[in-house]
Amino acid sequence: MKNEEDTLARLQRFKQAREYNPPGIGAEMIAFFKQAVEKRQTKFGKIAECWGQLVPETLLEHCALESFSKGTLSVIVDTSSHLYELKQLLLSGLQAQMLHACKASGLRKINLKRGRWYEGDAGTQRPAF
């Protein structure tokens, strides 16, 4: 009888689900968010807002803000004709307006480069913004 009780107790112990409390990652995620996302968003958000207001809508759908580092804004343009058009627009005074409007964010230079930020052909699978 004692042996049966021991066996039942052992089986009960193994079949019972153990409570698992994973370590919390809340504090680390908040620190990461504040350092990597929130800090970048304050500067990049203001620049993106100015970009959206100053650049014509026909060109906005063909370019994407890639990065902002050390005062330089990198912009990707999907076709060479739109790249040329945007470059001419920047040279005709848009760059000076952007630099003046975003001076508080630290913008000093705008670099344009040809590339795609989406999958597929130029006109078929571009994401709508």
C-alpha positions in Angstrom: 0.0 0.0 0.0 2.9 2.4 0.8 4.5 1.5 -2.5 1.3 2.3 -4.4 1.0 5.7 -2.7 4.6 6.5 -3.5 4.0 5.6 -7.1 0.8 7.7 -7.3 2.5 10.7 -5.6 5.4 10.4 -8.1 3.0 10.2 -11.1 1.0 13.1 -9.8 4.1 15.2 -9.5 5.2 14.5 -13.1 1.8 14.9 -14.7 1.0 18.1 -13.0 1.8 21.2 -15.0 4.4 23.4 -13.5 3.9 27.1 -13.3 6.4 28.9 -15.4 7.1 32.5 -14.8 9.4 33.9 -17.5 11.7 36.7 -16.6 10.2 40.1 -17.4 11.6 42.1 -20.3 9.6 45.2 -19.7 12.3 47.4 -18.4 14.8 46.4 -21.1 12.2 47.0 -23.8 11.4 50.4 -22.5 15.1 51.4 -22.3 15.6 50.2 -25.9 12.5 52.1 -27.1 13.7 55.3 -25.4 17.2 55.0 -26.8 16.6 53.6 -30.3 13.1 54.6 -31.4 11.9 57.6 -29.4 15.1 59.6 -29.7 15.3 59.0 -33.5 11.6 59.6 -34.0 11.7 63.1 -32.5 14.2 64.4 -35.1 13.2 62.1 -38.0 9.5 62.9 -37.5 9.9 66.6 -37.9 12.1 66.2 -41.0 9.5 63.8 -42.5 6.8 66.3 -41.8 8.7 69.1 -43.6 9.6 66.8 -46.5 5.9 65.9 -46.9 4.9 69.5 -47.0 7.6 70.9 -49.3 8.0 68.1 -51.9 5.3 67.9 -54.5 2.9 65.0 -54.1 3.8 63.5 -57.5 7.4 63.0 -56.3 6.5 61.9 -52.8 5.1 58.6 -54.0 8.4 57.8 -55.8 10.8 58.5 -52.9 11.3 57.3 -49.3 13.3 58.8 -46.5 15.9 56.2 -45.7 18.0 57.5 -42.8 19.1 60.6 -40.9 22.6 60.5 -39.6 25.2 63.1 -38.7 23.0 65.9 -40.2 22.6 64.1 -43.5 19.2 63.0 -44.7 19.3 60.0 -47.2 16.5 59.7 -49.6 15.8 56.8 -51.9 14.2 57.5 -55.3 12.8 54.6 -57.4 13.5 55.8 -61.0 16.3 57.8 -62.5 13.8 60.3 -64.1 12.3 61.0 -60.7 15.8 61.2 -59.2 16.7 63.9 -61.8 13.5 65.8 -61.2 13.9 65.8 -57.5 17.6 66.8 -57.8 16.6 69.7 -60.0 13.9 70.7 -57.5 16.4 70.6 -54.6 18.9 72.7 -56.6 16.2 75.3 -57.4 15.6 76.1 -53.8 13.9 73.2 -52.1 17.1 72.2 -50.3 17.5 75.6 -48.8 13.9 75.6 -47.6 14.3 72.2 -46.1 17.6 73.2 -44.3 16.0 76.3 -43.0 12.8 74.5 -41.8 14.6 71.7 -40.2 17.6 73.6 -38.7 16.5 72.7 -35.2 16.6 69.0 -36.0 20.2 69.3 -37.2 19.6 68.8 -40.9 22.7 70.0 -42.9 22.6 68.0 -46.1 20.3 65.9 -48.3 21.7 63.0 -50.3 19.6 61.4 -53.0 20.3 57.9 -54.4 18.5 55.6 -56.8 17.0 52.4 -55.3 13.8 50.7 -54.2 12.3 50.2 -50.8 9.6 47.8 -52.0 9.5 44.5 -53.8 8.5 44.1 -57.5 8.4 46.4 -60.5 8.3 50.1 -60.3 4.6 50.6 -60.8 3.0 47.3 -59.9 3.7 46.5 -56.3 4.7 49.7 -54.6 3.2 50.2 -51.1 0.7 53.0 -50.8 1.6 55.6 -48.2 
